[in-house]
Amino acid sequence: MSPQRQKKIEHLITLFESNKVLVDEAPVEKVLFSPVNGDGENQVIHLSWKEKSKEFGVIITEDGLAYASVLSSSLDIEDHEGDPLNIVFIDEQGKPVKIS
């Protein structure tokens, strides 16, 4: 894994660890992590939430993080199945975190 790729993955994981997370505007209730190992298919972040009594979840791989498009206050990313997601990180004051 290149140092630049590793740095981006570690930075994005830190954002997931230290902020509330919205997936396509839905508030995430649970965030689970697995260790980074340099394998692009490695599933490193598991997100889950409920909407209208239905449970949802997505899995993000190392490649998903490495190839994510970082916007000013959101992240366009693909889950492990290649489905597009928009992620917004929210700080303690309820405001979007500036990413770039």
C-alpha positions, 0 to 999 in steps of 0.5 A, a space after each residue: 500500500 502506498 503511503 499516500 493511500 494509507 494516509 487517506 484511509 487512516 484520515 477517513 477512518 479517524 473521521 468515522 471514529 470521532 464524529 456522528 455519521 449520516 449516510 444519504 441523510 440517515 443518521 447512523 446508529 452503529 459504526 464498527 471497525 476492522 483493522 486495515 491490512 492493505 487488501 483493497 477488499 478488506 471490509 474495514 467499516 460497518 455502518 447500520 441504522 434504522 429508517 421507518 422500522 427497517 434496518 439498513 447497513 453498509 460495508 466499506 472496504 479499504 478500496 472504497 475509502 481509498 477511491 472516495 471523492 472527498 468534497 468540502 463537507 461530504 464524502 462520495 463513496 461506494 460500498 462493498 457492492 459498488 453502490 454509491 453513498 454520500 457520507 456527511 460527518 456531523 460534529 458535537 454542535 450538529 454541524 457538518 465537518 469540513 473534510 477538505 
